[in-house]
Amino acid sequence: MRSLPLPLTLTARLSPVAVLACAGWALSSGPAAQPAAAGHQTAQKAPAASASAAPSSSSGAAKTYSAAPSPCAAVPAATVKSLVPGAKTAGKEIPSTDTALRRTCSWNALKGYDYRWLDVSYEIAESDEAAGKEYGQRVAEKSGGGTVPGLGDSAYSVVNLTTEDKQQTREGVVMVRAANALVIVTYNGSDFETKKAPDTDEINKGAIKAAKSAVAALGGGQG
């Protein structure tokens, strides 16, 4: 096999685990770089008004979720193997200042010339209303996607394509609100041989699949 030069951004991701963890957090929380690819068909178009809508809840109501579950246990090993070939299924949890309220796990691997990265994050808010407001703000920052029916109380998916040094990377982000919890899944990939990115449908479906598992795992953090 011939060795290929890696773009600066992706070279950083293949550095030691500490660097990978930081990069994974940035990918999960940063705004999308470009409009969604034209081939994004899985998610339905979201009405603009729904992005800022926030469900109301009584300030005195008990929180449904009091703590974030283990993010590295949220995605089944079989799913990790299919989405991130070659990655350690245990994942790597990123350090948090408050693990009760915010936790993130990251999986990444380069197999041959194919690179994949998956992040799963949980954030626990004080109320359904607070989580709804945060969800609305994040959806507004990532235009061009659509709703994901039947996932949590509200769910949104968007896929973007970026190019650096002629190397394409396609990234899918799924944001879910379930009661007072937010679940954020980021999934991306590149092919270093062809310089192309995986298909939009592959990335979108992969992100949604991981998000469904992550939402199902929220039960472990019920108050």
C-alpha positions in Angstrom: 0.0 0.0 0.0 1.2 3.5 -0.7 1.1 6.0 2.1 -1.1 9.0 1.6 -0.6 12.5 3.2 -3.5 13.3 5.6 -5.1 16.7 5.9 -4.1 18.6 9.0 -7.5 18.3 10.7 -7.6 14.5 10.3 -3.9 14.1 11.2 -4.7 15.6 14.6 -7.5 13.0 15.0 -5.1 10.2 14.6 -2.7 11.6 17.3 -2.6 10.3 20.9 -5.9 9.6 22.7 -5.8 12.9 24.6 -5.8 14.9 21.3 -8.5 12.6 19.9 -10.8 13.2 22.9 -10.5 17.0 22.5 -11.1 16.9 18.8 -14.2 14.6 19.3 -15.7 17.1 21.8 -15.2 20.0 19.3 -16.9 18.0 16.5 -19.8 17.3 18.8 -20.4 20.8 19.8 -19.2 23.0 16.9 -21.6 24.4 14.3 -21.8 22.7 10.9 -19.4 24.1 8.4 -21.5 24.0 5.2 -25.1 23.4 4.0 -26.3 19.8 4.0 -25.6 17.7 0.9 -28.3 17.6 -1.7 -28.7 13.8 -1.3 -29.9 14.0 2.3 -33.2 12.2 1.9 -33.8 10.2 5.1 -34.8 13.0 7.4 -38.0 15.0 6.7 -37.8 18.7 6.3 -38.3 20.5 9.6 -40.6 23.6 9.7 -38.7 26.7 10.7 -41.1 27.5 13.5 -40.6 24.1 15.2 -36.8 24.7 15.7 -37.3 27.3 18.4 -40.3 25.6 20.1 -39.7 24.6 23.7 -42.0 22.4 25.7 -43.3 23.9 28.9 -43.0 22.2 32.3 -43.8 23.2 35.8 -40.8 24.6 37.6 -41.6 22.4 40.6 -41.9 19.2 38.6 -39.5 16.4 39.3 -36.8 15.8 36.7 -37.2 12.7 34.6 -33.5 12.2 34.4 -31.2 13.1 37.3 -27.9 11.9 35.8 -26.3 11.1 32.5 -25.8 7.4 31.8 -22.5 5.9 30.8 -22.1 7.0 27.1 -19.5 4.3 26.3 -22.1 1.7 27.2 -24.9 3.4 25.3 -24.0 1.9 21.8 -24.0 -1.9 21.5 -20.7 -3.4 20.5 -22.1 -4.8 17.2 -23.3 -1.3 16.3 -19.8 0.2 17.0 -18.2 -2.5 14.9 -20.5 -1.7 11.9 -20.2 2.1 12.2 -16.5 2.3 13.1 -14.7 -0.7 11.7 -11.5 -1.4 13.6 -12.4 0.7 16.7 -12.2 -0.6 20.3 -15.8 -1.2 21.2 -15.2 0.0 24.8 -14.8 3.6 23.5 -13.0 6.4 25.2 -14.9 8.7 27.6 -13.9 12.3 27.5 -13.2 14.0 30.9 -16.1 16.2 32.1 -16.3 18.8 34.9 -19.6 17.3 36.0 -20.2 13.7 35.0 -23.7 13.8 36.5 -24.8 16.4 34.0 -22.6 16.0 30.9 -20.8 12.9 29.5 -19.3 12.0 26.1 -17.8 8.9 24.6 -15.8 8.7 21.4 -14.9 5.9 19.0 -12.6 6.3 16.0 -10.5 4.2 13.7 -8.6 4.1 10.4 -9.0 0.8 8.7 -7.1 0.7 5.4 -7.9 4.0 3.9 -11.3 4.4 5.5 -11.7 6.6 8.5 -14.7 6.8 10.8 -15.5 8.8 14.0 -18.5 8.5 16.3 -19.3 10.6 19.4 -22.2 10.2 21.8 -23.0 12.9 24.3 -25.5 13.3 27.1 -26.5 16.6 28.7 -29.0 16.7 31.6 -30.9 20.0 32.1 -32.8 21.3 35.1 -36.2 20.9 33.4 -37.9 19.9 30.2 -38.3 23.5 29.4 -34.6 24.2 29.8 -33.7 21.2 27.6 -36.3 22.3 25.0 -34.7 25.8 24.8 -31.2 24.4 24.4 -32.4 21.9 21.8 -34.1 24.7 19.8 -31.0 26.9 19.8 -28.8 24.0 18.6 -31.2 23.1 15.8 -31.3 26.7 14.7 -27.5 26.7 14.4 -27.5 23.7 12.1 -29.9 24.5 9.2 -30.6 22.3 6.2 -31.6 19.1 8.1 -34.9 17.7 9.1 -36.9 16.0 11.9 -36.5 12.4 12.8 -39.9 11.0 13.7 -40.4 8.7 16.6 -37.2 9.5 18.4 -37.4 11.1 21.9 -39.7 14.1 22.3 -38.0 15.9 19.5 -35.2 14.9 17.1 -33.3 16.5 14.3 -30.7 15.2 11.8 -28.4 17.1 9.5 -25.5 16.0 7.2 -22.7 18.3 5.9 -19.8 17.8 3.5 -16.5 19.6 4.0 -13.4 19.6 1.9 -9.8 20.4 3.1 -6.8 20.0 0.9 -9.0 18.2 -1.6 -10.0 15.6 1.0 -13.7 15.3 1.6 -15.3 14.5 5.0 -19.0 14.0 5.5 -20.5 14.5 9.0 -23.9 13.7 10.4 -25.3 15.1 13.6 -28.4 13.9 15.3 -29.8 16.0 18.2 -32.5 14.5 20.4 -34.5 15.9 23.4 -36.1 13.4 25.7 -37.7 15.1 28.7 -34.9 17.1 30.4 -32.1 15.3 28.6 -30.3 16.1 25.4 -28.6 13.4 23.3 -26.1 14.5 20.7 -24.6 12.1 18.2 -21.9 13.0 15.7 -20.7 10.5 13.0 -18.3 11.3 10.2 -16.0 9.6 7.7 -13.4 10.0 4.9 -11.7 7.8 2.4 -8.0 8.7 2.1 -7.4 6.8 -1.1 -10.2 8.3 -3.2 -10.3 11.6 -1.3 -14.0 11.1 -1.3 -16.5 11.0 1.6 -19.0 8.2 2.4 -22.5 8.7 0.9 -24.9 11.0 2.7 -27.4 8.2 3.3 -24.7 6.0 5.0 -23.6 8.7 7.4 -27.2 9.9 8.1 -28.5 6.4 8.8 -25.4 5.5 10.9 -25.9 8.6 13.1 -29.6 7.9 13.6 -28.9 4.3 14.5 -26.4 5.3 17.2 -28.9 7.9 18.4 -31.7 5.4 18.9 -29.4 3.3 21.0 -28.2 6.3 23.0 -31.8 7.4 23.7 -32.8 3.9 24.8 -29.9 3.9 27.3 -31.2 7.0 29.0 -33.3 4.8 31.3 -30.3 4.3 33.5 -30.3 7.9 34.5 -33.9 8.2 35.6 -34.5 10.0 38.9 
